[in-house]
């Protein structure tokens, strides 16, 4: 097949004609019909696609290889879209490996059946008339073979095109672009990029891989020297390739002496090649630099904060789900053009094949890397990230981001929650992190995001977050105590986590991990969330934190606390109609209606949410002016600790007010089940009296509870 040329070489820019057949490819919003979203978007709980639709198309091209006479006739008449389609078909043929020689002289049929809208406009506009085009899909049949066929068609208001990256990520042009990102970031440390620079003394990891010779590499004991190094953040994958390539006690001497790089899985080889081209002499790769069958791993895993913070840059093969895949293969060249259409979307940039933009995190990503538990902190702790995707390279640092079409090369952007600040000084200057309350809010946002990720071993849940926890502790300061995923000063609010129901997906049964207590968010295997803790107060008292194990293996096992405890039946039998009870159970297999009937099930109140009132006044007499409150639903497990029943968590309950109290004197109060009247209580009519009875029943007395 002849070498494909850029379609701009075949047009002088003056021809904007379209043949009758190509005019059928118009994105006509008045013709949109209801349709399910593409399979890749179905089941996404972060998207509201109930109103999704498509523009149906009836485009059929029948032609013959090798000359495409039908297309050539239309091209000669000036149809610019037919010229694009011809080059797209040639591109498809060149990128398809086949031994079928009959393809060279075959019938060709191209059917384009659906014009899909831009996802952002579907999500955030109220009318279908405001939707923008995104891509055209159909099928290409050549001889006996067929392929899905997708053309990207994006609206360009000014008629100017967005260029495409060099198809070879290792080309001189691509490497120069990546080096430009790094140079700008490093050389501007006194201005916009001050947050990208680790200011302390760099102490290299225990071992690094020396890659000065990319054919024969060797492990190097660093003795804590100040060495610059790159680092790899990747997915091991299900295949045995990484497992068989690990450094273990038996092969450590050979690794220190030197070994061939081509004995490693493709992803590891590619990371060595790319790091070397970018000027690095050393790289840290967990599978190689940690002796995996020794006790060294548990100690090294605690140092992820310093390893990723101190690295010159982090390489992320974001579209590789396993180390056996590699990530530097040459991409197919793209064909594209700007075509004028007789419609409101008069300039469309059409391109082929599909172009996969790198989405490093968030709802738009579908990469295995962005769903893996360990890579979460690797992203947050790095100073600079180089994402190598299927079709493009994206650079991220604490000052901004760079893409192949960025002007200037690095676009400045707020730090937000993409990285963690390097130091308390940066916290003070940040609009996102500059108070204790804001740091805690970020913490809950981060572990909510982390809870959506998967781990091969559930027991790694805290270890894989240890670097983030250490950094948050440094930012908070004041000797804040960390309790296995919780901060002691905000423990009671931290315990009020709840399961997030994924909209559009069938909820998976919850199997709490026995590695962690039932009150810990770490025991859960699905997304979690915390409500806003602003204004939360508690009168709970911690009596004892019960731990087991020693050293780095020590874990918090139980919490012994004192606070208000009452039977859950109180909520079922004494509930005024205008008080809302919101129950969130940890397991979908448990019925809240059944729980309300069980005499042994208790509610342990943890927090109240004040609305501008004084905390001290509330603590003196909490029932005088009831507030929204939150507590844990617990049941005994048949065990005791120091003579007290041990309870397991079943869920969380919010008791929400929907009324105003009218204060009256204490002498007007009486209620069954109370030993003495409160000093003051707000009770008006009978409804108010019933509400107050409920709150006094909850606040009747404190009890000691052991949570396990």
N, C-alpha and C positions, 0 to 999 in steps of 0.2 A: 504494500500500500504506500502511495506517495506520502512524503513528509507533510504533515498538517501545517498550514500557515495561519497566522493571525488573520481573522476576517477583515481587519482594517486594511490589510494589504490589497484586498480585492474591491474595496469601495472607496469612492472619492469623497464621500460625505454629502454629496448632492442628491443621491437617490434615496427617497423616502417612500417609494411606492410599495404597495402591498397588493398581492394577488387576491382574487376572490376567496380562495381557500384559506389563506392566512388571516383574512379579515374575521374569520370565525373564531380566532383566538383572542377576542376582545374580552376584557374584564368588565362585564356589564353588571353592575350591582343590582339593577332592576330584575335580573334573571336569576338571582341567588335563590337556591332551594335548600331546605333543611337536609342535613346530612351528618353522619357521625364523623367525629374528628379522625385524623389519621391514627393508625394503631399505635404509633410511638407516643401519642398524646393521651390515649385512653387510659383511664385509671389514675390520672395525675390529680391528687387531692388539692394541689395548689392552683389549679386552673378552673375557671368557670366557663365551661364550653357548652352549656345547655342550648345556646343560640347559634351553634356552629352551622355553617352552610357552605356550599360551593356553587360555582357557576358551571353548569354542565356544558360540555363542548361536543361538537360533532365533526372533529377534524380527522380526515382520513387521507393519507398520502400513499399511493401505490406507485412504485418505481422499480427500476432494475439496476442491479450492479453489473459492471463496474462504473458505468458512465453517468448514472442518475439522469437520464434524458428528460424526465418530467420536471425535475428540479432545475436542470440547466435551461430549459425553455423558459421557465418562470424567472430565473435569474437574468436571462438575456433581456426579458421585458422590464427588468428593473426592480423585482421584488427583493427587498433587503432581508426579509424574514426567511425566504427560501434559501438565500445564501447562508444565513446563520444555520439553518437546519441541515444543509448539506455538510457544512464543516462539523456540526455536532455528530452527524452520522459517521463521518470519517473518523472522528475522535473515538467514538464507541468501538468501531472496528479495530482501530490501532491498539486500543487498550484491552481488547478481548483476545485471550489465548485460545486458539482452536486449531485442531488438526484437520478440520473439514475443508478441503480445498474447493469444494463446490460453492462455498460462500463467495468466492471471487466472481461468480456468475450466477446470481440468485435474484429471485423476486424479493422486493423490500416492501413491507407495509408498516407505516407509522400511524398509530391511532392515539390521539390526544383527547382525553375524555373529561378531565376535571381541572378547573382553575381554582386553586385554593387561596384563601385570604391570608393576609398577614396576621399572625397570632396576636400581636400587641394591639392591633386595632379591633380585633374581635373581643379582646378582654376589656378594653378601656374606652370604647365608644358606645353610644346609646343606639345608634341607627346603623343598619346595614349599608345605607348609602354612603357612610363615612369609612367603610372598610377599604383597605388598600390591598393590592395584589401581592402574592408571594411566589407561588410556583404552579406550574402546569404538570400534570402527571398523565401517563398513558403507557403504552406498550409498543415495543419495537420488535417486529418479526422479520428475520432474514433466513430464507430457506426453511429449515426445520427447527431453527433456534429462536428463542425469544428472550427479551430482557425487559424489566421495568424501565421506563424512560421518564426522566424528570427534568424539566427546564425551569430554572429560577428566573423570575420576572419581577423585578423590583421597580417601584415608581421613583423616578428622579425628576423632581420639580424643575430643576435648572438645566436638565439635559446633559449634565456632566456625569462621567462614569466614575465608579470606584474601581481602582486597579486590583489586580490579583498578585499574590506573592510569587516569588520564584518557585517553580515546581520542585526544585531540588533543595531540601533544607540544608545540605552541606555545600552548596555552591558558594563561591567567593562572595557573591552578593548577599546571600542569606547570612553567612557568618559575619560579614561586615555590619549588617544591620543589628545583629545581636550584640556585637562588640560595642556598637554605638550606644545601645541602651545601657550597658554596663559602665562604659566610660562616663556618660552623662551623670549617672547616679553617683559614681564614686568621686568624680571630680567636682561635684557641686555640693559637697557635704556641709559647706558653710552657709548654704541658702536653703532652697526648697527640700533638699535631700538630707537634711541634718538628722531626720528620724530614721534614715536608712543605715546609719553608721554605728556599728558597735564600738563604744568608746572605751571599753575595758581592755585588759590584757588578754590577747587571744591565746588560749591554751588548747592545742590540738587534741582531738580524741585519742584514746589509748593507741589505736592503730589507724593508719591511712593506707590507701592503695596508691603506690607510686606509679604514675602513668606517663612519665617522661618518655619512655619507650612504649608506644601503644601496642606493639606486637608481643613483647614480653613484659608483663607487669609483675609487681611484687608487693607484698605487705611490708609495711615499715612500722616498727615500734617508735612512737614519737617522743616518749619521755616528757610529754607536756610542752614541747617546743612551740614557739610562735610560728606556725606554718599556715599559709593560705591554702584553702582547699574548697573544692566543690562538694556537693552532697546530692544524693539521688533519693527522690520520693516516688515510690512506685508500688504496683500491686504484684505480689509474688505470683498469684494465680493458682489455679487448681492443678496444673501440670507439675511433674516432679523436677522440672529443669532447675529451679532455684534450690530445691531441697537437696538435690544431688550435687550442687555446686557450692554448698555451704563450706565455710571454714570450720573444721572440727579439730579436735586434739590430734587426730592421726595425720592430717595433712598440713597442719600448721607449719612444721619445719620447711616443707616444700614451698608453701606459699610465701614464706619469708625469704627463701632463696630466689624465687622468681618462677613464673609459670606462664604458659601461652594465653593471651587474652581470648583467642578464639575457642578456648575450652569452656568459656562462660556462656550463659544464655544470651540471646540477641539483645534484650533490653540492657543488660549490663555492659555488653560490648559497645552498644551505641552510646551509652552514657560516658564511657571512657573516651570514645572517639570525639564526641561533641565537646566534652570538657577540655580535652587537649587542644582542639581547634580554638577554643575560647581563651586559651592561655593558662589553664590550670595545670599544675604539676602533680597534684594529689586529689583524690576523691574519697569520700566516705560512703560506703555501701554496707548496710547492716548485715546482710548475709555473708559478706566477706570479711568485714573488719571486727566482728564479734565472734568469738569461739562459741559456736552454738550449742555444743554438748557439755558446757562447763557452767559453773555457778556465776560466770562472768556476766551472763545476759541480764540477770535481775539488777545488777549494779549499773550496767551500761544503760539500761532502759530508763533509769532515773536521771540520766544526763542529756536527754533529748533537748531540753531547753537550751543548754549552752552549745550543743553540737549544731543545731539548726540556726541559732542566733548568730553564731560566729562564722558560719560558712560564707564564702564570698558570693555564692549563688546556689540556688537549688534547682535541679533539673527535674521536670515533671513530664513524663510521657503520658499525657492525660487520656489519650484514646486507646491505650494498651491495657487490657484487662489481665495480662499475665506476662511474666518475664520472657516467655518463649516467643513473643510476637515481634519485638523490635519496634523502632519508631522513626528511623531515619530513611526509610525507603523513598525513592523518588516518586513524586505524585504525578498524575496525568496532567498535561497542559490543559488550560481552560480556553474555550472559545467564548466570545462574548461580543455584544454590540449594544449601542443605544438606538432604539427604533422608535420612530414617531407613529402614534396611533390616532385615528380620528375619534377620540373620546376625551373625557375629562382627564384621564391618565395618559397624557399625550407623549410622555417620554418613559419608556420602559427599558431598563438594562436587563437584557436576557443573557443568560450564561449557562454553560454546560461543561462538564457534569456538575452535579450538585456540589455546593461549597459548604463545608461544615465549619461554621464559626466556633472557635474555642469559647466555651462557657465554663469558666474555672470552678464556679460554685453556684448554688442557688437552684431555683426550680427549673431553669432552662437546660441544665446539664443532665446528661444521661450516662456519664462516664463512670466506669467502675472505680476509678481513682477517687472521684468525689463522693462515693458512697461507702468508702472503706474507713473504718474507725481510726486506724493508725495515721492515715494521711491528714486527718483533721488538724491535729496539733502541728504537723509538719508544715502545713500552710500558714497557720497563725504565727508560728515562731520564726519563720524564715524572714530574712531581710530583703532578699530579691528572689524572684521565681521566674524561671523560663519554662513556659508551657509549650511543649511540642505536640501539636495536634495532627490529625489526619491531613488537614489542608492548610494550616497556618501555624505560625509561632506567635505567642503573646508573651510579653514581658510585664511583670508586676513588681513594683517596689512600694515602699511605704509612702512615697510621694505621688505615685500615679501609675499609669500603664502605657504600654506601647504596642501597636499593631503594625502590620506592614504598610498600612495607608495612613498612619498617624502623622499629623502635622501640627506641632513639632513632633519629633520622634517619641517623646514621653509627654503625655497629656496629664497635667496635674489634677489630683483628685484627693478628696478628704480621706483620711485613714479609716474612719468608720469602724466596722468590726471585721474588716478583712485581715488585718494583722493585729497583733497585740503591741502596745507601745513598748519601747525598749527600756525606758527608765521612768522613775517618778517625775523627773523634770519634764519629760515629754507629756506625761499625764496632765501636769499643771497647765501646759500650753495647748491642750487638746480641747475641742468643743464637745467631744464625745465621751471623754473619760475623766473629767476634771473634778469629780467628787466621789466620796465613798458610796453614795447612793447610786450614782451612775455606773460605777464599776460593778456593783452588785447586780444592777439591771443587766449590764452586758454579760455578766457571768451566767445568769439564767437564760439569756438569749443563746449564749454559746452552747450550754449543755443541752438546751432544747434542740439545737441543730445537731449536736453530737449524738443525741438519742436516736436520730433518724438513720444513723450509719450502722454498718454491720461489722461484727468481729468474728473471726473464726473461733476464738475462745472467749466466751463470755467473762471468764475470769480476768481477762486483760482490760476490762472496762476502765478501771481506775489507773492502771499503769499506762495505758495509751493516752491518758489525759494528764499525766503527772507533770509534764512540762508546762501546760497551760495553768494548772493549779499553782505551781511554783511561781510562775510569773504574776498571776493575779495576787498571790500573797505578797509578793514584793511591791506591787503597785498599791495595795491597800495599806501595807505597813502596820504600825502600831501593834506589832506582835500578834496579829490576828491568827487564831488557831484554826487549823484545817482538820476537819473530821471526815475523812473518806468521802469526799464529794460535797461537803457542806462547810459553811463558815459559821463558827460558833456564835458570833454576835447576831446572825440572822437565821439561826437554826430552825426556829419554829416556823417561820415563813418558808424556809427551804424544804421543810417536810411536807408542804401542801402541794406537791407536784400532782399532776393528773394525766391520765392517758388521753392522747389526742385521737379522735376518730377520723380516719382518713376518708374524706368525702370521695365518693365514686369508686371506692374499693371495698371489698368484703373485709371486715375486720378479722385479723388473724387471732386465734386463741392465745391468751397470755399465759406463758409458762414462766413463772418467776424463777430466776436462777437461785439455786441453793447456795451459791458462792457468796451471796450478800443477804443482809437482813431484809425482811419484808417492808420495812419503812424506808429503805434506801431506794432512790431512783435507779441505782445501778442494777437492781434485780430485774428490771423490766427489759423486754426485748422489742419495744416499739416506741414510736414518737411520743414525747412528753412535753408538757408546757407548765408554766407557772403564771398565775395571775399577777397583775401589777401589785407590788408590795408597798407602794407609797402609802404612808399613813398607817401601816400595820403596827400593832402593839401586842404585847403578850404579858401575862402575869405568871406564866409557867416558870417553874424552877427546876434546873437541872440538879439532880442528886448524885448521879454517877454515870460515867461513860465506861461501859464494860468492854474490855478488849481481850483478844486472844492472840496467841503467837508472839514472836519476838522479832526485834530488828525490823528489816524491810518487809518481813512477812506478817507483821502485826496488823490486825484489822479490828475495827470497831464492830462488836457483836450485838450489844444491847444498849439501850438508853433507859435509864431510870429517872423519871421525872414526876413532878407534882403539879397538878392543875385541876381544873374543873372537869369532872367525868360524870356522865349521866347515861341511863339506858336509852338506846335509840328509839324505844317505844314511846318515849316522851314526844318525839316529833310526830309519831303516827296518831297519838291519842289526844294531844293537846295543841293541835296546830290551827291557829286562826287562818281564815281563808285568804287573807291578804299578806301573809308571810310566805315567801317563796323558798322552797327547799330544793337545792340543786345537788344531786348525788352523782359522783363520778366514781365508778367502781373500777378496780384494777383489772378485773377479768370480765369479759363479756359473757362468760358462762354463769355468772352470779346474777341473781335477780334482786333488785333493790326492794321489790314488794315483799319477797320472802324474808329479807334481812330485818325489815321493820316488825316482823312477828316473833323474832328470836329474843328470848329474855336475856341471853348472855352477851349479846352484841352491845357494845358501848360506843359512845362518842367522846373522844378526848379533845376538848377545845384547845386550840393552839394560838390563834390570832384573832384580834378584832381590828376592824378597819375604821379609824376615826375620821370624821369629816370636819377637820378644823378644830376639834376639841383638844383639851389638854390631856396628855397621857396620865399625869399624876392624878387628876380628878377622876378619870375613868378607873384607875386602879383602886382608888378609895371606895368607890361604889359603882361597879360596872353595870349593875342592873338598873341603876337610876335612870340612865338614858341608854337603852340598848342600841347596838350597832350591828352592821353586818359582821358575822363571825364565821370562822372556818375551823374545822376540826377533822381529826382522823376517825374513820370507822374501823373498829378493831373487834377481835373476838379472842377468847382465851384458847391456848393451844394445849392445855392440860399439863403444863410444866410450871414450876415455881422457881423464883430466884430470891434468896433471902426472905422467904416467907411470903413473897408477893407473886400474884399470878403474872405469867408472861403472856402478852397479847401479840397477835400478828395483825398486820394492817390488811384491810379489805378494800379501802378506798378513802375518799375524802368527801366531806359534805360542806356546802355553803348555805348559811341561813341568812336570807336577804330580807331586809325590812322594806315594807311598802306603805308606810304610814307615818303619822306625826303623833307623838304623845302630848297630852295635856297634863301638866303637873298638878298633883294634889298633895295633901299632907299625908304623912306616914300613918296617922291615926285612922285614915279611911281605908287602909289596906288590911285585908285578911285573905288568907289562902290556905287551902288544904295542903298539908305536907311540909309546912315551914315551921321551924321551931320559934322563930322570932321575926318581927317585922323589920324591914330595912329602915335605915335612918331617913331615907327619902325615896320616893318612887313616883314615876309619872304615870298616872292612871286617870283616864277620863271616863268614857262610857263603858258599857259592858264589853265591847270589843277590845278597848284599850286594856281593860282589866284582864281579859283572857290572854292578851299578848304579854302583859307584864308577868302573869303567872308562868307563862312558858319560859321567859327569860330568867325568872327567879328559880324555876325548877332546874334550869341548866347551871345557874351559878350558886346552887344550894350549898355545895361543899366541895372542897378539894380532896383529891385522893392521889395515892401513889400508883403509878402505872409503869410497868416494865414492857418496853417495846422490843420485840425480837424479830 
